[in-house]
Amino acid sequence: MHTLLLSLNLPNGTLLSLLLPLAALEIILLVVALVDLVRREPERVNGSKLVWGLIIILITTLGPICYFILGRKE
């Protein structure tokens, strides 16, 4: 993948300007999911809060999305 990105011949800084917003969105998604998990009562979470916390942290992008879709009781 790294070789593919280098072969695109993008001007200096273009790659960074493309990846920076994506990284920011990833961090925001992670923080919002963790804050929601911590504030939510255990009875309103499908499964263990500890397990969901690990999923959110360890499975980037998909972990928080899975939590919002499957982990919350509502």
SEKE-444540 format. One record per residue (C-alpha): residue in three letters; x, y, z. Coordinates in steps of 0.02 Angstrom, whole numbers, padded with zeros to 5 digits, always signed. Layout:
SEKE-444540
<r><aa>ALA</aa><px>X</px><py>Y</py><pz>Z</pz></r>
...
This chain:
SEKE-444540
<r><aa>MET</aa><px>+00000</px><py>+00000</py><pz>+00000</pz></r>
<r><aa>HIS</aa><px>+00142</px><py>+00120</py><pz>+00043</pz></r>
<r><aa>THR</aa><px>+00218</px><py>+00092</py><pz>-00129</pz></r>
<r><aa>LEU</aa><px>+00049</px><py>+00127</py><pz>-00210</pz></r>
<r><aa>LEU</aa><px>+00036</px><py>+00293</py><pz>-00119</pz></r>
<r><aa>LEU</aa><px>+00211</px><py>+00342</py><pz>-00172</pz></r>
<r><aa>SER</aa><px>+00176</px><py>+00297</py><pz>-00353</pz></r>
<r><aa>LEU</aa><px>+00030</px><py>+00420</py><pz>-00361</pz></r>
<r><aa>ASN</aa><px>+00153</px><py>+00565</py><pz>-00382</pz></r>
<r><aa>LEU</aa><px>+00050</px><py>+00683</py><pz>-00277</pz></r>
<r><aa>PRO</aa><px>+00120</px><py>+00857</py><pz>-00242</pz></r>
<r><aa>ASN</aa><px>+00204</px><py>+00879</py><pz>-00072</pz></r>
<r><aa>GLY</aa><px>+00076</px><py>+00891</py><pz>+00067</pz></r>
<r><aa>THR</aa><px>-00070</px><py>+00826</py><pz>-00035</pz></r>
<r><aa>LEU</aa><px>-00067</px><py>+00655</py><pz>+00043</pz></r>
<r><aa>LEU</aa><px>-00059</px><py>+00732</py><pz>+00216</pz></r>
<r><aa>SER</aa><px>-00203</px><py>+00848</py><pz>+00176</pz></r>
<r><aa>LEU</aa><px>-00306</px><py>+00697</py><pz>+00121</pz></r>
<r><aa>LEU</aa><px>-00265</px><py>+00587</py><pz>+00270</pz></r>
<r><aa>LEU</aa><px>-00274</px><py>+00717</py><pz>+00409</pz></r>
<r><aa>PRO</aa><px>-00464</px><py>+00741</py><pz>+00401</pz></r>
<r><aa>LEU</aa><px>-00489</px><py>+00552</py><pz>+00398</pz></r>
<r><aa>ALA</aa><px>-00378</px><py>+00531</py><pz>+00550</pz></r>
<r><aa>ALA</aa><px>-00473</px><py>+00670</py><pz>+00640</pz></r>
<r><aa>LEU</aa><px>-00640</px><py>+00586</py><pz>+00602</pz></r>
<r><aa>GLU</aa><px>-00572</px><py>+00421</py><pz>+00667</pz></r>
<r><aa>ILE</aa><px>-00518</px><py>+00501</py><pz>+00831</pz></r>
<r><aa>ILE</aa><px>-00684</px><py>+00591</py><pz>+00851</pz></r>
<r><aa>LEU</aa><px>-00780</px><py>+00429</py><pz>+00820</pz></r>
<r><aa>LEU</aa><px>-00672</px><py>+00338</py><pz>+00948</pz></r>
<r><aa>VAL</aa><px>-00694</px><py>+00472</py><pz>+01081</pz></r>
<r><aa>VAL</aa><px>-00882</px><py>+00489</py><pz>+01055</pz></r>
<r><aa>ALA</aa><px>-00905</px><py>+00299</py><pz>+01067</pz></r>
<r><aa>LEU</aa><px>-00800</px><py>+00287</py><pz>+01225</pz></r>
<r><aa>VAL</aa><px>-00889</px><py>+00433</py><pz>+01309</pz></r>
<r><aa>ASP</aa><px>-01058</px><py>+00358</py><pz>+01265</pz></r>
<r><aa>LEU</aa><px>-01004</px><py>+00189</py><pz>+01334</pz></r>
<r><aa>VAL</aa><px>-00939</px><py>+00261</py><pz>+01498</pz></r>
<r><aa>ARG</aa><px>-01095</px><py>+00367</py><pz>+01528</pz></r>
<r><aa>ARG</aa><px>-01219</px><py>+00229</py><pz>+01482</pz></r>
<r><aa>GLU</aa><px>-01288</px><py>+00118</py><pz>+01620</pz></r>
<r><aa>PRO</aa><px>-01237</px><py>-00065</py><pz>+01605</pz></r>
<r><aa>GLU</aa><px>-01419</px><py>-00116</py><pz>+01583</pz></r>
<r><aa>ARG</aa><px>-01426</px><py>-00014</py><pz>+01421</pz></r>
<r><aa>VAL</aa><px>-01276</px><py>-00102</py><pz>+01341</pz></r>
<r><aa>ASN</aa><px>-01284</px><py>-00268</py><pz>+01249</pz></r>
<r><aa>GLY</aa><px>-01149</px><py>-00369</py><pz>+01335</pz></r>
<r><aa>SER</aa><px>-01003</px><py>-00316</py><pz>+01443</pz></r>
<r><aa>LYS</aa><px>-00948</px><py>-00134</py><pz>+01447</pz></r>
<r><aa>LEU</aa><px>-00767</px><py>-00193</py><pz>+01465</pz></r>
<r><aa>VAL</aa><px>-00778</px><py>-00299</py><pz>+01308</pz></r>
<r><aa>TRP</aa><px>-00858</px><py>-00157</py><pz>+01210</pz></r>
<r><aa>GLY</aa><px>-00723</px><py>-00039</py><pz>+01270</pz></r>
<r><aa>LEU</aa><px>-00590</px><py>-00157</py><pz>+01206</pz></r>
<r><aa>ILE</aa><px>-00680</px><py>-00178</py><pz>+01040</pz></r>
<r><aa>ILE</aa><px>-00694</px><py>+00011</py><pz>+01020</pz></r>
<r><aa>ILE</aa><px>-00509</px><py>+00038</py><pz>+01056</pz></r>
<r><aa>LEU</aa><px>-00432</px><py>-00112</py><pz>+00968</pz></r>
<r><aa>ILE</aa><px>-00537</px><py>-00124</py><pz>+00810</pz></r>
<r><aa>THR</aa><px>-00512</px><py>+00046</py><pz>+00732</pz></r>
<r><aa>THR</aa><px>-00657</px><py>+00123</py><pz>+00636</pz></r>
<r><aa>LEU</aa><px>-00764</px><py>-00035</py><pz>+00638</pz></r>
<r><aa>GLY</aa><px>-00759</px><py>-00053</py><pz>+00828</pz></r>
<r><aa>PRO</aa><px>-00850</px><py>+00110</py><pz>+00866</pz></r>
<r><aa>ILE</aa><px>-00971</px><py>+00083</py><pz>+00721</pz></r>
<r><aa>CYS</aa><px>-01012</px><py>-00092</py><pz>+00784</pz></r>
<r><aa>TYR</aa><px>-01039</px><py>-00022</py><pz>+00958</pz></r>
<r><aa>PHE</aa><px>-01163</px><py>+00108</py><pz>+00896</pz></r>
<r><aa>ILE</aa><px>-01257</px><py>-00021</py><pz>+00792</pz></r>
<r><aa>LEU</aa><px>-01249</px><py>-00176</py><pz>+00903</pz></r>
<r><aa>GLY</aa><px>-01189</px><py>-00126</py><pz>+01075</pz></r>
<r><aa>ARG</aa><px>-01323</px><py>-00002</py><pz>+01128</pz></r>
<r><aa>LYS</aa><px>-01497</px><py>-00052</py><pz>+01185</pz></r>
<r><aa>GLU</aa><px>-01623</px><py>+00075</py><pz>+01121</pz></r>
